[in-house]
Amino acid sequence: MRKLLIAANWKMYKTPAESAAFLTNFFPLVKDNTTAEIVLCPAMPCLPAVVEAARDESVSVGAQNMHWLSEGAYTGETSPTMLTAIGATHVLIGHSERRQYFNETDTTVNLKLKSALVHSLIPIVCVGEHLNERERNLTADVLNLQVSVALEGIDPASLGPLVIAYEPVWAIGTGRTATPEIAEGAHKIIRARIASIAGSDVANATRILYGGSVKPDNAGKLCCLGDIDGALVGGASLDPASFAQIIANATSR
Ligand code: 13P
């Protein structure tokens, strides 16, 4: 059984004070949760304090990005060594906004995934097609290529912690959610590709999250299908009540 994973991607929102205020309200709302693994991904300046605050809670904390090297002259970057040193346990890799605005490619995603696994960070690798690709029936091609390059040269035995987030670019921040059937179809494509590269044991153990305009009112429906193992939530994770309600609805599936 794959444990449901519900992750919050706060993107470039929330100061440290705003993060602290969120946590004060959020922790009591999820204190009885045992069904889902909950992960918060705040912006870098908030990361140490959020890790500290979550220490006695059943909530994990991840970064939204990292460099693949342990250290070096790379101004503005954060290394996996720094993330593990402060107690972060997860890292988002290859979010479509990183690909779109910061020139991330499938090749850098591959480097970052290898590095996360070496540094014992749980990688959440983001994939997804653009609207024009879906309209031209290229969704399967895009997903297969993104997954294939991401996993290139990685020993299947090291892929136990792998998490994939399917985030169709046309559904991010648009209010336009994939139907559960569209998401389930994409997740099956992704799982089949993982199976063909790394074997069916790895594929069956890999959690595949859906992301893109997940809200309290659609989280239950999206997470009720067998190949959808949770959600990566942007806008609706910024409010503690809304994010807690998403978790409650997803876990009551
Ligand atoms: P929204 O939930 O705001 O559409 O963002 C999704 C996302 O990009 C999560 O990583």
Residues whose N, C-alpha, C, O or C-beta is under 5 A from the ligand:
A	BS01	13P	N9 A171 I172 G173 T174 G211 G212 S213 V214 L232 V233 G234 G235 A236
